[in-house]
């Protein structure tokens, strides 16, 4: 996918429905795969690695020691690599909507990416109640349908299984929210134009965030989806948050 194909799409229009958002996301991440790792480090002022390390550490501390773990929107494999380092007995694999992102992960030789596949978060290629854990780095905000993606994560987790997420959120403070989203918008559009010739390549982050929610609201959505939230840790004044939630041991999941 090249920058021209992304330029021909319409960000505001394509974020308005699950079908068009899925199409836009595939075009977006196929376009930015070559700069994604560099941009993530730059955009977070080097903090992204620590956030991912802390996400996996909290998952490990929740009791995960082994078993199959699915990394949603695995991208270039950062979170998968961290899982393999901190929880070596876990059987890690990932899914992503972008085949180009998966190809870059394989070129980085992250072992789990050899077992990864192209798939939508709302239709996972996993049996019900089959996984010990699900991880999601910057994933649910980008899902075509947030509630459907959480329901699917709930379905594939075994009773008592854990979900660990890292993502951008809207800060609760209206003043900090305005400054935070403004920084993401201006910096993202500038870098998107400089690197790919398309402001929306990274301006997408602010646009998707404006349609998202606070970390506390995401905790409420997790509870509505049948999870028990055991950790909610805020970073950058609530602009970034890590959640760890557990599927009820009574729940058997839905679907075949």
Secondary structure as UniProt FT lines:
FT   HELIX           3..7
FT   HELIX           11..14
FT   HELIX           18..32
FT   TURN            33..35
FT   HELIX           36..43
FT   TURN            44..46
FT   HELIX           48..61
FT   TURN            62..63
FT   STRAND          67..72
FT   TURN            75..76
FT   HELIX           78..86
FT   TURN            88..89
FT   STRAND          90..96
FT   HELIX           99..107
FT   TURN            108..109
FT   HELIX           111..115
FT   STRAND          117..118
FT   TURN            121..122
FT   TURN            128..129
FT   STRAND          131..137
FT   HELIX           140..142
FT   HELIX           146..156
FT   STRAND          157..168
FT   HELIX           174..196
FT   HELIX           200..210
FT   HELIX           215..224
FT   TURN            225..226
FT   STRAND          227..235
FT   HELIX           236..238
FT   STRAND          240..247
FT   TURN            249..250
//
